[in-house]
Amino acid sequence: MPTAPQIVLTTFGSLGDLHPFMALGLALKRRGVSVVLASHPDYEGKVEAAGLKFLACGPSMETYRQNLGIDAAQIIRHFSQDHGFMLKHLVAPYIEQGLSELRPIVRQADLVVSSSYAYTAHLAARLEGRPFSTVALQPAVMLSAYDPPKLKDAPLVLSPRTELGRQYNRAIFWIGEKKLSGCLAPIRAIYAKYGIHMEISLGGVQSDQMTLGLYSPLIGDVAPDFPPHTEIVGFPFFDSEDGRRSELPPQLEAFLSAGQAPLVFSLGSTAVYDGEDFYRTAVKAAKALRQRAVLLVGGQSPLLNDDFGPDILCVPYAPHSLLMPRARVNIHHGGIGSTAQALRAGRPQLVTPVFGDQFDNGRRIERLGAGLSITFDRWHKHSAIRLLDRLLSDPAFAHKAEAASAIVAQEDGAERAAERLMQSLPMTV
């Protein structure tokens, strides 16, 4: 009797990185696969509560805090200002520790699947001779000269119509590689130590076997310069707080039922650590516009102890899938998970990017006509009021958001990705 195929999923980062892999893991499990999800120790309880096997791999947030000597808000501030900080301080120092944790389980795997910056999983797969596939969670990591990401400091041609424009974009990518060569050097050195030559790019690792774009073709389709065997499969969806059934807190449900649809403000699971000023500005803007508002401020926020009146509710967290469809406008940081949920909700969006791919995700929402974008450092009362007033008063945004929702609601990226991965397994499995 054939044994169940074994697939190791590995991702690192915020809940926006974890949730798509949980959705994918559950889809694979429904197909009879023995799945192990490897990630930060902080996520163990959540992953196991959802019914998936978990392997603690790499550092916890507490490890980061202790080793860097700064708190979570300062870590996020450094990360948002310098991409090299992530590579040099949050990734490279922990690759070999993670490798010792991961190799024994990878050795038994029929397939290893990782996100773009999970170097540990890629290295483990190469060392153990196991098939390896990559999941791209957002268009930005694909670094296409045809449809390049909007990056905070890179002067890319975002819609190049000629080959000259695409050549210019390739030159900008090359300059970016050179600029970050010092931060990438420790990662390259680890590969070299184990006798593996690997070209490591700004977009992380790539697979020769298969790359799955776990996002909607609405925001970015396959380009001619993507890796071979790339397919865009659609958004996956998972957003339970504890890994079990998603539900709204009773206090929030009562608030939503008591009046008109509110503005919903969220900074995800990472930027929220440095979000107090953002949320206080949100309160001022909502009151000036005479709008009700829900603020998802995180469990440690001092705002939970403030009284902003009956039309403003602060809660630590709520599943976006249940809250965002009941908003009038969704205001979020542009993480790919929040962007996906906001698109499916079908409400206008205001994206306030903080770092990384968030600038690009915001640009793609604007390109769809489903919302507007303003960088986190330009968020103040007057700019917030001006942009929110546009979204509230111009019906074109709502119409575009509804049209996008009709498409995204039909996507099931986790199921489609699971099917493609199953098809890629060796015939002996």
Secondary structure, 3 states (H helix, E strand, C coil): CCCCCEEEEECCCCHHHHHHHHHHHHHHHHCCCEEEEEECHHHHHHHHHCCCEEEECCCCHHHHHHHHCCCHHHHHHHHHHCHHHHHHHHHHHHHHHHHHHHHHHHCCCCEEEEECCCHHHHHHHHHHCCCEEEEECCHHHHCCCCCCCCCCCCCCCCCCCCHHHHHHHHHHHHHHHHHCHHHHHHHHHHHHHCCCCCCCECCECCCCCCEEECCCCCCCCCCCCCCCCEEECCCCCCCCCCCCCCCCCHHHHHHHHCCCCCEEEECCCCHHHHCHHHHHHHHHHHHHCCCCEEEECCCCCHHHHCCCCCCEEEECCCCHHHHHHHCCEEEECCCHHHHHHHHHHCCCEEECCCCCCHHHHHHHHHHHCCEEECCHHHCCHHHHHHHHHHHHHCHHHHHHHHHHHHHHCCCCHHHHHHHHHHHHCCCCC
